[in-house]
Amino acid sequence: MRATVPPNPFDELMNSAQSLSDGNTREQIVSAIFQTSQAICHETVTYTKQEKRYETEKLDRIFTSKLWGFPIMLAMLAVVIYITIAGANIPSSMLAELFGWIEGYLTLAFKAMHAPDWLHGILVLGLYRGTAWVVSVMLPPMAIFFPIFALLENYGYLPRVAFNMDRLFKSSGAHGKQSLTMAMGFGCNAAAIMSTRIIESPRERMLAILTNNFVPCNGRWPTLILLASLFMAAGYTGGWKTLVTAGVVMSMVLFGIIVTLTVSWVLSKTALRGVPTHYTLELPPYRRPKIWDTIVRATLDKSLYVLKRAVTVAAPAAILTWVLGNIHIGDTTILAYMAHALDPFARELGLDGYILLAFILGLPANEIVLPVLLMGYLSTGALTEVDSLYSLKQIFLDHGWTWLTALNMMLFSLLHYPCGTTLVNIYKETKSKKWTFVSFALPTGIAIAVTFLTTQIVQWLGLL
């Protein structure tokens, strides 16, 4: 006896002029094809593991629903960020202590060789200390974030993220797969640029390359978390302080995503005009990942590769910073002269000359922005770390900081140009000096505009 196939909803849809005139026609056609295929499968295919299939469908009703999909995504993002930050604190401190211990012996070796002070300064206080900062700050978070990201991918959740985000990215003229590349940017923007290879359309891939920078990477997390804790959560203690700090950082992340979608929409209507590529995704089944293999592979393949590039670019910056902080013109260092020259413009952005100079010198690696800033404030002539948070906040207050200064530095850190490693990757991926320059100039202009407007609004409202 032949199986009875239910009415074909695809035929019904194609015969409906009203549905064809609707903007979601393609989605309706794909849905109808799926429903027809599912109906045929129910009549002709026997499932040996019905429970597994029903389990996947039940989970998808939750993870991809319009009601719960986005809240679950944000909750998972918050958990991943919390685990990354909390888990990286102790290893970062241990690495910093280890590098400090090694630095002591290097200094003794230079003294034993009667090496000149300038050589010790360039190689140890500049090159070695700057590289040590990058490694101790970047390696632990990457070694935690990338494996967690890989586990979510292997489990089958990340395709659900792309499914949920596809509606937002398509409405902004971009591709749903950009959500996957953007998620990589939370670990490192350089890795996010490389991951844009999964986007087939050259136009939409360029959109992803130009806008993935607006999510905070490894090097920006310390700045966001520290300033949120010192200034935004200053009036709270205990668990409330942690909660407020996390809330401020999550607000920054959401603002970065909003900027990503807004800039993508503007570019898709101007310089990168075009019709978004339709993204039909067959969701894979949920599966238990191979935890140990995934962790090892993600750590070795991604973390160490990105770290190698970051160190290569950051090392020359550390040397340059030391040189500028130790060459004097009269009684003032070149670093101080540069900061004073930038100060009038920086004040319009709610910053100061030393902050802006720290971002400029931090172009090779965002991790060295705070050490360079402290070096300028304290006039130490070498990259510096302050152990006590209270003493660190006092240094900022002594140099005229307010909550607005902290907010604008967080915004500028979130939105400004990509680091040197990311720019190198952009050039290698695009083979274009023009688009590499655009990827530098576009976020810089947005960062300047946002901080300027924020300063003017706060001053106009008299909130200071």
C-alpha positions as CSV (number, residue, x, y, z in Angstrom):
1,M,0.0,0.0,0.0
2,R,1.3,3.4,-0.9
3,A,1.8,5.9,1.8
4,T,-0.4,9.0,1.7
5,V,1.5,12.2,1.4
6,P,-0.1,15.2,2.9
7,P,-0.9,18.3,0.8
8,N,2.2,20.0,-0.4
9,P,2.5,23.4,1.3
10,F,5.1,24.4,-1.3
11,D,2.5,24.2,-4.0
12,E,0.0,26.1,-1.9
13,L,2.6,28.8,-1.3
14,M,3.6,29.1,-4.9
15,N,-0.1,29.5,-5.9
16,S,-0.6,32.3,-3.5
17,A,0.0,35.7,-5.0
18,Q,-0.3,37.4,-1.7
19,S,2.5,35.4,-0.1
20,L,4.7,35.9,-3.2
21,S,4.4,39.7,-2.8
22,D,5.5,39.4,0.9
23,G,9.1,40.3,1.8
24,N,9.6,37.0,3.6
25,T,8.6,34.9,0.6
26,R,11.9,33.0,0.4
27,E,11.8,32.1,4.1
28,Q,8.2,30.8,3.6
29,I,9.3,28.8,0.5
30,V,12.2,27.2,2.4
31,S,10.0,26.5,5.4
32,A,7.4,24.9,3.1
33,I,10.1,22.7,1.4
34,F,11.3,21.6,4.8
35,Q,7.7,20.8,6.0
36,T,7.1,18.7,2.8
37,S,10.4,16.9,3.3
38,Q,9.6,16.2,6.9
39,A,6.2,14.8,6.0
40,I,7.7,12.5,3.4
41,C,10.3,11.3,5.9
42,H,7.7,10.6,8.5
43,E,6.0,8.2,6.0
44,T,9.1,6.6,4.6
45,V,11.9,6.7,7.1
46,T,12.1,4.7,10.4
47,Y,14.2,6.4,13.1
48,T,16.2,4.0,15.3
49,K,16.7,6.7,18.0
50,Q,13.4,8.6,18.3
51,E,14.4,10.0,21.7
52,K,17.5,11.7,20.3
53,R,15.5,13.3,17.5
54,Y,12.8,14.5,19.8
55,E,15.4,15.8,22.2
56,T,17.1,17.9,19.5
57,E,13.7,19.3,18.4
58,K,12.8,20.2,22.0
59,L,16.1,22.0,22.5
60,D,15.7,23.9,19.3
61,R,12.3,25.1,20.3
62,I,14.0,26.8,23.2
63,F,17.4,27.9,21.8
64,T,16.1,29.2,18.5
65,S,12.7,30.6,19.7
66,K,11.9,34.3,19.2
67,L,11.1,34.6,22.9
68,W,14.0,32.7,24.5
69,G,16.7,32.6,21.8
70,F,18.3,36.0,22.5
71,P,18.1,36.0,26.3
72,I,19.8,32.6,26.3
73,M,22.5,33.9,24.0
74,L,23.2,36.9,26.2
75,A,23.2,34.7,29.3
76,M,25.7,32.3,27.8
77,L,27.8,35.2,26.6
78,A,27.8,36.6,30.2
79,V,28.8,33.2,31.6
80,V,31.6,32.7,29.1
81,I,32.9,36.2,29.8
82,Y,32.7,35.7,33.6
83,I,34.6,32.3,33.4
84,T,37.2,33.8,31.1
85,I,37.8,36.8,33.3
86,A,37.6,35.0,36.7
87,G,39.7,32.0,35.4
88,A,42.4,34.2,33.9
89,N,43.1,36.3,37.0
90,I,45.3,33.8,38.8
91,P,47.2,32.5,35.8
92,S,47.9,36.0,34.6
93,S,49.2,37.0,38.1
94,M,51.4,33.9,38.2
95,L,52.8,34.6,34.7
96,A,53.4,38.2,35.7
97,E,55.3,37.1,38.8
98,L,57.3,34.5,36.8
99,F,58.3,37.1,34.2
100,G,59.2,39.5,37.0
101,W,61.4,36.9,38.6
102,I,63.1,36.3,35.3
103,E,63.5,40.0,34.8
104,G,65.4,40.2,38.1
105,Y,67.9,37.7,36.9
106,L,68.3,39.4,33.5
107,T,69.0,42.6,35.3
108,L,71.7,40.9,37.4
109,A,73.2,39.4,34.2
110,F,73.4,42.8,32.5
111,K,75.1,44.3,35.6
112,A,77.6,41.4,35.7
113,M,78.5,42.1,32.1
114,H,78.7,45.9,32.9
115,A,76.3,46.6,30.1
116,P,75.4,50.3,29.6
117,D,72.1,51.4,31.1
118,W,70.6,52.3,27.8
119,L,71.1,48.7,26.5
120,H,69.5,47.3,29.7
121,G,66.6,49.8,29.3
122,I,65.9,48.9,25.7
123,L,66.2,45.2,26.0
124,V,64.9,44.5,29.5
125,L,62.7,47.4,30.5
126,G,61.4,48.0,27.0
127,L,61.5,44.8,24.9
128,Y,61.3,42.1,27.6
129,R,58.9,43.9,29.9
130,G,56.5,44.9,27.1
131,T,56.5,41.4,25.7
132,A,55.9,39.9,29.1
133,W,52.9,42.2,29.6
134,V,51.4,41.0,26.4
135,V,51.9,37.3,27.2
136,S,50.7,37.5,30.8
137,V,47.6,39.4,29.8
138,M,46.7,37.6,26.5
139,L,47.6,34.0,27.0
140,P,45.4,33.0,30.0
141,P,42.2,34.5,28.6
142,M,42.8,33.0,25.2
143,A,43.6,29.6,26.7
144,I,40.2,29.8,28.4
145,F,38.0,31.5,25.8
146,F,39.0,29.6,22.7
147,P,38.4,26.1,24.2
148,I,35.0,27.2,25.6
149,F,34.1,28.6,22.2
150,A,35.3,25.4,20.5
151,L,33.2,23.3,22.9
152,L,30.1,25.3,22.2
153,E,30.8,24.9,18.5
154,N,31.3,21.1,18.7
155,Y,28.2,20.7,20.9
156,G,26.2,22.3,18.1
157,Y,25.1,25.5,19.8
158,L,27.0,28.1,17.6
159,P,24.9,27.3,14.5
160,R,21.9,28.2,16.6
161,V,23.5,31.5,17.4
162,A,24.0,32.2,13.7
163,F,20.4,31.2,13.1
164,N,19.2,33.7,15.7
165,M,21.5,36.5,14.6
166,D,20.7,36.0,10.9
167,R,17.6,38.2,11.1
168,L,19.5,41.1,12.6
169,F,22.5,40.9,10.2
170,K,20.3,40.4,7.2
171,S,18.3,43.5,8.1
172,S,21.5,45.4,8.3
173,G,22.7,44.1,4.9
174,A,25.2,41.7,6.3
175,H,25.4,37.9,6.5
176,G,24.3,35.7,9.4
177,K,27.6,33.9,9.5
178,Q,29.2,37.1,10.7
179,S,27.8,36.3,14.1
180,L,30.2,33.4,14.3
181,T,33.2,35.5,13.2
182,M,32.2,38.3,15.6
183,A,32.1,35.8,18.5
184,M,35.7,34.9,17.7
185,G,36.5,38.6,18.1
186,F,35.7,38.4,21.8
187,G,38.9,36.4,22.1
188,C,41.0,38.2,19.4
189,N,40.0,40.4,16.6
190,A,42.9,39.0,14.5
191,A,41.3,35.6,14.7
192,A,37.9,37.1,13.8
193,I,39.3,38.5,10.6
194,M,40.7,35.1,9.6
195,S,37.4,33.4,10.4
196,T,35.6,35.7,7.9
197,R,36.7,33.2,5.2
198,I,33.5,31.2,6.0
199,I,31.5,34.0,4.4
200,E,31.3,33.2,0.6
201,S,30.1,36.7,-0.6
202,P,33.0,39.1,-1.0
203,R,30.8,42.1,-0.2
204,E,29.5,40.6,3.0
205,R,32.9,39.3,4.0
206,M,34.2,42.9,3.6
207,L,31.4,44.1,5.9
208,A,32.4,41.6,8.5
209,I,36.1,42.6,8.2
210,L,35.3,46.3,8.7
211,T,32.9,45.9,11.6
212,N,34.1,42.9,13.6
213,N,36.4,45.3,15.5
214,F,33.5,46.7,17.5
215,V,33.4,43.8,19.9
216,P,36.0,43.9,22.7
217,C,39.0,41.6,22.3
218,N,41.4,40.1,24.8
219,G,43.5,43.3,25.0
220,R,40.5,45.5,25.8
221,W,38.8,43.5,28.5
222,P,41.3,44.6,31.2
223,T,40.7,48.2,30.5
224,L,36.9,47.8,30.4
225,I,36.7,45.7,33.6
226,L,39.2,47.8,35.6
227,L,37.6,51.2,34.8
228,A,34.1,49.8,35.4
229,S,35.2,48.5,38.8
230,L,37.1,51.7,39.8
231,F,34.6,54.3,38.7
232,M,31.2,52.9,37.6
233,A,30.9,50.5,40.6
234,A,32.7,52.8,43.0
235,G,29.8,53.2,45.4
236,Y,29.1,49.5,45.8
237,T,30.8,46.7,47.8
238,G,30.9,43.0,47.8
239,G,28.6,41.1,45.4
240,W,26.8,44.3,44.3
241,K,30.1,45.7,43.1
242,T,30.8,42.6,41.0
243,L,27.3,42.7,39.7
244,V,27.4,46.4,38.7
245,T,30.9,45.9,37.1
246,A,29.6,42.9,35.1
247,G,26.5,44.9,34.1
248,V,28.6,47.9,32.8
249,V,30.9,45.6,30.8
250,M,27.9,43.7,29.3
251,S,26.4,47.1,28.4
252,M,29.6,47.9,26.5
253,V,29.4,44.6,24.7
254,L,25.8,45.3,23.6
255,F,26.7,48.8,22.5
256,G,29.5,47.4,20.4
257,I,27.0,44.9,18.7
258,I,24.6,47.8,18.1
259,V,27.4,49.8,16.5
260,T,28.3,46.7,14.4
261,L,24.8,46.4,13.0
262,T,24.4,50.2,12.5
263,V,27.7,50.6,10.6
264,S,26.9,47.4,8.5
265,W,23.6,48.9,7.5
266,V,25.1,52.3,6.5
267,L,27.9,50.6,4.5
268,S,25.4,48.3,2.8
269,K,23.5,51.4,1.6
270,T,26.6,53.3,0.5
271,A,30.1,52.0,-0.2
272,L,29.2,48.3,-0.1
273,R,25.7,48.4,-1.7
274,G,24.1,45.1,-2.5
275,V,21.4,42.6,-1.7
276,P,22.2,40.4,1.3
277,T,23.0,36.7,0.5
278,H,20.3,34.4,1.7
279,Y,21.5,32.1,4.4
280,T,19.8,28.7,4.6
281,L,21.3,26.8,7.5
282,E,20.6,23.1,8.2
283,L,21.0,22.9,12.0
284,P,23.2,19.9,13.0
285,P,22.2,17.6,15.8
286,Y,23.5,18.3,19.3
287,R,26.4,16.0,20.1
288,R,28.7,15.5,23.0
289,P,32.1,17.0,22.2
290,K,35.5,15.4,22.8
291,I,36.4,17.7,25.6
292,W,40.1,17.0,26.0
293,D,40.9,16.9,22.3
294,T,38.9,20.1,21.7
295,I,40.7,22.0,24.5
296,V,44.2,21.0,23.3
297,R,43.4,21.7,19.7
298,A,41.9,25.1,20.4
299,T,44.7,26.1,22.7
300,L,47.5,25.1,20.4
301,D,45.9,26.0,17.0
302,K,44.3,29.3,17.9
303,S,45.7,30.7,21.2
304,L,49.4,30.2,20.5
305,Y,49.1,31.3,16.9
306,V,47.4,34.6,17.8
307,L,49.8,35.1,20.7
308,K,52.8,34.7,18.4
309,R,51.5,37.4,16.1
310,A,50.7,39.7,19.0
311,V,54.2,39.4,20.5
312,T,55.8,40.0,17.1
313,V,54.0,43.3,16.7
314,A,54.1,44.4,20.3
315,A,57.8,44.0,20.9
316,P,58.9,47.0,18.8
317,A,56.2,49.1,20.4
318,A,57.7,48.4,23.9
319,I,61.1,49.5,22.7
320,L,59.7,52.7,21.2
321,T,57.8,53.5,24.4
322,W,61.0,53.2,26.4
323,V,62.9,55.4,24.0
324,L,60.3,58.1,24.1
325,G,60.1,58.0,27.8
326,N,63.9,58.3,28.3
327,I,65.1,60.8,25.7
328,H,64.9,64.3,27.2
329,I,64.6,67.7,25.4
330,G,65.6,70.0,28.2
331,D,63.9,68.8,31.3
332,T,61.0,67.1,29.5
333,T,60.8,63.7,27.8
334,I,59.6,63.3,24.2
335,L,56.7,61.3,25.7
336,A,55.6,64.3,27.8
337,Y,56.0,66.7,24.8
338,M,53.8,64.5,22.6
339,A,51.2,64.2,25.4
340,H,51.0,68.0,25.9
341,A,50.7,68.5,22.1
342,L,47.7,66.1,22.0
343,D,46.1,67.4,25.2
344,P,43.8,70.2,23.6
345,F,42.3,67.8,21.1
346,A,42.0,65.0,23.7
347,R,40.1,67.3,26.1
348,E,37.4,67.8,23.5
349,L,36.9,64.0,23.7
350,G,36.7,64.0,27.5
351,L,40.2,62.5,27.7
352,D,43.7,63.9,28.1
353,G,46.9,63.9,26.1
354,Y,48.5,61.0,28.0
355,I,45.4,58.8,27.4
356,L,45.3,59.6,23.7
357,L,49.1,59.0,23.4
358,A,48.7,55.7,25.2
359,F,46.2,54.6,22.6
360,I,48.5,55.7,19.8
361,L,51.5,53.9,21.2
362,G,49.3,50.9,22.0
363,L,48.5,50.4,18.3
364,P,50.6,47.3,18.1
365,A,48.8,45.7,21.0
366,N,45.9,46.9,23.2
367,E,47.4,45.2,26.2
368,I,50.1,47.9,26.6
369,V,47.7,50.9,26.7
370,L,47.3,51.0,30.5
371,P,51.0,50.3,31.2
372,V,52.0,53.1,28.8
373,L,49.5,55.5,30.4
374,L,50.8,54.8,33.9
375,M,54.4,55.2,32.6
376,G,53.4,58.7,31.4
377,Y,51.6,59.7,34.6
378,L,54.4,58.4,36.9
379,S,57.3,59.5,34.6
380,T,59.0,56.2,35.3
381,G,60.6,55.8,31.9
382,A,59.5,52.1,31.7
383,L,56.4,50.1,31.4
384,T,54.8,50.1,34.8
385,E,52.2,48.0,36.8
386,V,50.6,49.3,40.0
387,D,49.7,46.5,42.4
388,S,47.0,48.2,44.5
389,L,43.7,49.2,42.9
390,Y,43.3,52.0,45.5
391,S,46.6,53.5,44.6
392,L,45.8,53.1,40.9
393,K,42.5,55.0,41.2
394,Q,44.3,57.7,43.2
395,I,46.8,58.2,40.4
396,F,43.9,58.7,38.0
397,L,42.1,61.1,40.4
398,D,45.4,63.1,40.8
399,H,45.4,63.6,37.1
400,G,41.9,65.1,37.0
401,W,39.9,61.9,36.2
402,T,36.1,61.8,36.7
403,W,33.6,59.1,35.9
404,L,33.2,60.8,32.4
405,T,36.9,60.3,31.8
406,A,36.6,56.6,32.6
407,L,33.5,56.3,30.5
408,N,35.1,57.9,27.5
409,M,38.2,55.8,27.8
410,M,36.1,52.7,27.8
411,L,34.1,53.9,24.8
412,F,37.3,54.8,22.9
413,S,38.9,51.5,23.8
414,L,35.8,49.7,22.6
415,L,35.5,51.5,19.3
416,H,38.9,52.7,18.2
417,Y,41.1,51.3,15.4
418,P,42.1,47.6,15.4
419,C,45.5,46.6,16.8
420,G,48.6,46.1,14.7
421,T,48.1,42.4,14.5
422,T,44.6,42.7,13.3
423,L,45.6,45.3,10.7
424,V,48.3,43.0,9.4
425,N,45.6,40.2,9.1
426,I,43.2,42.6,7.3
427,Y,45.8,43.4,4.7
428,K,46.7,39.7,4.2
429,E,43.0,38.8,3.8
430,T,42.0,41.7,1.5
431,K,45.3,42.3,-0.3
432,S,44.2,45.9,-0.4
433,K,45.9,49.0,1.2
434,K,42.7,51.0,0.6
435,W,40.5,48.6,2.7
436,T,43.1,48.3,5.3
437,F,43.2,52.0,5.7
438,V,39.4,52.1,5.8
439,S,39.4,49.5,8.5
440,F,41.7,51.8,10.5
441,A,40.0,55.2,9.8
442,L,36.3,54.1,10.1
443,P,36.4,52.9,13.7
444,T,38.7,55.8,14.7
445,G,36.3,58.3,13.3
446,I,33.4,56.6,15.1
447,A,35.3,56.5,18.4
448,I,36.1,60.2,18.1
449,A,32.5,61.1,17.3
450,V,31.0,59.0,20.1
451,T,33.4,60.3,22.8
452,F,33.0,63.9,21.6
453,L,29.2,63.7,21.7
454,T,29.2,62.0,25.0
455,T,31.3,64.8,26.5
456,Q,29.2,67.5,25.0
457,I,25.9,65.9,26.2
458,V,27.2,65.4,29.8
459,Q,28.5,68.9,30.0
460,W,25.2,70.3,28.5
461,L,23.2,68.4,31.0
462,G,25.4,69.6,33.8
463,L,26.1,66.1,35.1
464,L,29.6,66.9,36.2
